[in-house]
């Protein structure tokens, strides 16, 4: 692979990570053949189907494994994503930087070393770099994981701007079914900014963490024989209990996004898929339909179930960069929605969460806000999914990946300085 320099095999060994080239879909041959051989077959019933390296296929084929709900793109033309001139792929890949751990790297190495399925860089609305690997292709949707949350947060901000959602209202105004749960005395704003005190662990390395109970309730992973727990998102959310006080500290917990999605359905009287289609997807000039993973009664996962193509993810990122105006020129939502996100949240509350790689950051409307000199902000998902918006550099980077480490700490040491280095280089472009 031209992206791999000599010595990278030693890097992987030091980090305890598998070689990206040796674990690619092409190298391992997942789901090849008619039918595929039994040892290359990926099915929902096999719990390993969503585990590395099989996830390098699964993340680009979610609809073939679990039930989904469609997000219509509308009947209009796709927004243009013109190719830039004067910038070559080799120039972007050759940009050098130091990782957060102090190691020298290039963008090419960053792309390979973080198990990238696809990456696209926009500068001033033009595509300066686009690359796909593994099972991902330009027309194929990829699982966005928790990037989904930022779409849900944006929808909440849009409804608030329209006066259809009151962030200061109690959650129970919209969802009285949660009165006996952790959310019984919480406000919508506390849910939007994830300052909820709820007993829930997002530790993917802990098999007893509540994230796995949530996944079983939503039907994302197989249930053991005789399973008697909640079988829908709604049932699961109503069981969650309070731990600590609300509004004291940021606490990243997927169930907050699911609660917000429930609130949005009640405030709009629409499904999440229809609301996203109406308010964003039809208006940005998406090229392909998107889709959500759903539970057993068709409820979309607002915490991590959205699937989009990389190019449409870029169209949404560019809409954010331009203050709600899509590449086709349509004002999709008011600039005030983006301005509120860019202002960020309470940095002191965020600091209490202990994100050592994100000093000075904050969280607002389910977006991660860097508060750096460029005013960069992000949508982030496990295994390396991201939208990175740098207003000062007029740049958007979108990326889909299948990193073997779920937590973003596996990606951030390379991707965060790598994205910043690309921004600095593009700011010098004529």
N, C-alpha and C positions, 0 to 999 in steps of 0.2 A: 504494500500500500504506500503510495507516494506521500501520504500524510505522516508516516511513521519514520522517525529518524533512528539512526543506530543508537542502541543503548536503552530504548524505551522498554524493552522486555525486562531489563533490570529494574526500571522504575516501577513497573507493575508488581514485580516480586516484592520490592521493598514495601509497597503499599498494601500488599496482600490482595491485589485485584487481578482478575483474569485479563489476558491479552485481548483487546477489542477485536483485532482482525481474526484471531482464532475462534472467537465466540460469535462471529457475525452470522446472520441468517443464511447467507450464501455458504459459509464454511461448514455450518452444521446441518443445513438442508431441511429445516423445519417445514412441515406441511408440503413437501414436494412429492408429486406423483398423484395418480388417479386410481385408487386411493393412496394416500401416503402410507409408507410402512409403519407398523405399530409403534416402533421406537422413535418415529419422527412426528407422530400425531399429537396435536394439541387440542384438548377438549376442556370444557368447563368442569367436568367431573374429576379431572386429574388436578389436584391442588398445585402441582408443579407448573401448570400451564401459565401461571402469572408470575413465575419466579425466574430470575435470570438463570440461563440465557434465553429461555423460551419467551420471556416478555419482549425480546427484541422483535419477535414476530407478532405477539399478541397485541401490543400497544398500537399497531397499525391495522389490526383486524378485529377490533372489539365487537363490531356488529355481527360477526360470524360466530361469536362465542356466547353473548348474553343478549337479552331483550333490550330494545332501544326505542326512543321517541324522536321523531324527526323534527328538525328546525328548518323550516322552508326558507330558501334564499330569495323567493319572489320571482317574478317573471321578467324583470328588467335585465339590462346588460350588466356584465361584470365591470367593476371599477378598473380602470387601467393601472397597471404596475409597470411603467416603462423602464427599460433597461438603461442604466447610466452609461455614458461614454467616458473614456479616459481613465478608467479604473479596471484593472485586470484581476481575475481571481488570485493569481500568483502574488499580486501586491498585497491583497488583503491577508492571504494566508501567511505571508512573510513578515507581518507586523510582529515585533518582538516586545516582550514585557516580562516582568517578574511576577511569579505567583505569590500568593499571600504568605507562603512559606519560604519565599526568597529564591526559588529555583527559576532559572531562565527558561522561557518558553516562547513559542511562536503561536499565532492563531491556528495554524494548521495542526500543531501538536495539541492545542487545547481542544479542537474539534474531535480529534481522534481519541484523546485520553479521557474524554468525558462521555464516550459512547453515544455520540450525536447521531440521531436518525435524520435530522434535517435542520438546516439553519439558513436564515435569510436576513440580509442586512439592507435596510432602506436608508438612503441619505437624500434629504430634500425631496422625498417622495419617489425617488428612483432606486431601482434595484442595483446595488453595487456588488452583491455577492449572494449566491444561492447554490446550495449543495444538498444532495440527498444520499443516504446510504441505507444499508439494511433493507427492511421491508417497505420503507416509506417512499412514495412517489408523489409528484406534484398534485395529482388529482385525488389522492387517498387521504381520508381523515385519520388523525392520530389522537390518542387519548391525551387530553390536556391536564389531567389530574387537577391539582388545586388552582391552576390558572382559572378553572371554572369559578372559583370563589370571587375573583375580580370581576367577572361578568355579572355575577349575582349582586355584588356590591355596587356596580355601576347602575344596574337596573333599579336598585333601591334608591340611589341618588337621583335618578331620573324621575321616579315616582314622587319622591320628596319634593323635587323642584316643581312638579306639576300640581302639588298640593293633595295628592292622592295617598300619601304616606306621611305620617307624622313621626319623625325620629325621636321626639321627646315623649311619645306616648308609651304606656306600658305594653309589653308584648301581648298581654292578655286582652288588650283591646281588639287585636286581630285574631289571636289564637287562644280563646279561653280554655281550651283543652290542656294548656300547659300551666294552669294555675297551681297545681300541686307539685310541679317540677322545679328544677333549679331556676327556671325562667319566670316563675310566678311573680317575682318582685323585680324583674329586670326591665329596662327600657329598650326600645328598638335601636337607639343609638349605641347602647352598650353592646348589643349583638353585632351591629355593623362594624364596630371597631374592636371586637373581640376582647372586651374587658369584663367578661362574664366569669363569675366564680362557680365552676361546675366540676364535679368529680369525673374527670375524663382524661385519659392518657393518650397521647399521640405518638408514643414511643414504638416505632415499627419493629424494633429489635426485641421487644418484650411480647411473647406470645399471649400473655394474659392482659395486655393493654386493651382498653375499651374500644380502640380503633378497630379491633378484630370483631368485637360484638356488633359494632355498627356495620361492618362489612357483611357479617352473616345476616343481619336484619335486612339489609338492602339487597341480598342475593348476589353479592359480588364474589363471594367465595363459597365453596360447598359447605353444607351443614352436616354435622355428624348424624348418623341414624338415631332416631328418637329425640332430635332437637325440639325443645319446647319453649325457646325464647321468642322474642318479638320477630315477626315476619314481614314488617313494613317499617319504613322510616318513621312514620307517624307514631306507631306503637313504641318504637325505640326512644324517640325524643321525649315522650310523655313520662318515661321511667327515670330520666336523668335527675340526679339529686345535687343540691348545692354543696359547694365546698369553698369556704372563704367568702369574702365580700365582693360584690360587684363594683366595677369602676375604680379599683385600686391598682390593677396591673394588667398589662397585656398578657393574654394567654392564648396561644394559637391552638384552636380546637375545631376540627372539621364540623362537629355537630352545630356550632354557631351558624355556619353557612347553611346547614339544612333547616335550622329554625328560621333564618332569614328568608329562605326560599318558600317556606310555608307561609310566612307573613306576606310575601309578594303575591302568592296565589290568592290569598284572601283580599288583599288590597286592590288587586286588579281584576279579580274574578276570572282569571285565565290560568292555564297551565304554564309552567315555566318555559316550556318549549315554544308555546304560542307567544308568550310575552317577549322572549328573546327575539323571535322572528319579527314581530311587529316593531319593536323599539330599536333594534340594532341590525339584525342580520339582513333584512330586506333593504335597509337604507344604506348600508355601507357598500353595496354592490358586491356582495359575496359571490364567488364563482361557483361554489358547491353548497349543497345543503349541509348543515351540521347535524349532530344528533347527540342525545343524552342517553347514558345508561339509566335504566329504570328498575324499580323494585317489583315485587310480585303483583302490585295493583296499578302499575304504570306510573308511579311517582318518580319524577326525574331526580337524579342526584345533583343537588346544587353545591355539594361539597367537593366533587371531583369527577363528575361523570360526563363532562362535555367532550366531544370529539370534533375537531375541525381540520381542514387542510392547513398546511403551513402558510400558504399564500393568503388565505382568508384571515388567518391569525394576524398576518402582517397588515392587512387592510384595517383590522380593528385597532392595532397598535398605532397605525398612522392616523386614524381618526382621533385617537386620544392625543397624539402629539399636536394635532391641528385644532385643539380646543373643541372637539366634537364634530368637526367637518371631515367628511369622508373623502377619499381620493377622487370620487366622481363629482365633488363640489357640493354635495348635499349636506346641510347642517343636520346631523343625525340627532344630536341632543345639545342642549345649551352649553356654552363655554363655562358657565358657572359650575356645572357638574364636574368638569375636569379641574377647574381652579380649586374646588373644595378638596379634591383628592390630592392635588399637588401640594397644598398647604401642609398636608401630613397631620399626624395625630400628636399625642403627648409623648415626647421623647423620654421623659422620666418613667412613665408607665411602661413603655417599651423596654427600657433598660432592665427592668426587674425580671424580664423573661430570660435574661442571660445569654443572648445571642452574641457570642464573642467575635464572630466574623462580621457582625453588622453594627459596629459602634456608631452611635448618633442617629440611627434609623428610627422610624416610627411607622404607624399603621393607621390607615384611614380608608373607610369604605371598602375594606378587604383588598387594598393595595398596599404594597410595601414601599415606603418612601425613604430614599437614601438621605435626603437633606444635605447632599454634597454640593459642591460649587456649581455643578451643571444642573442641579435640580432633578436628577434622574430618579425614576420610580419604576416599580416592577410588579408584574403578576408572576407568581412562583408556584411550581408544583413539584412534588417528589419525583425522583429519578431524573431531574434536569429539565423540566418543562419551564419555559419562561417567555415573557414579553418584557423587553427592557427599553424604556423610553428615555431618551436623553434630549430634553428640549434645547439646551444650549448648543449641542452638536447637530441639531436637526436630524437626529438619527433614531431609528427603531431597529432593534434586533429581536427576532423571534426564533425560538429554538425548541425542537422536540428531541427527546433522548430516551435511552433505556439504561441508565447507569445502574450497576449492580447494588449500589448503596442507595437506599430510599431517601434519606435525609439530604437536604441541600448542602450540608457540610461536605458532602462528597464531591460537589461540583463547584461551590463558591470559591475555593482557593485558586482555581484556574479561570472560571468564567467571569467572575466579577472584575478582576484586573484586566482580563482579556477584552471584555466589552468596553471598558474604559479606554484601553489602548486603541481600539478601533475608532472610538469617538474622537480621541485626540488626533489620530491620523487623518480622519475625514474632515476635521475642522481646518486642516491645511489645504484641502482640495479647493482649486480655483472656483 
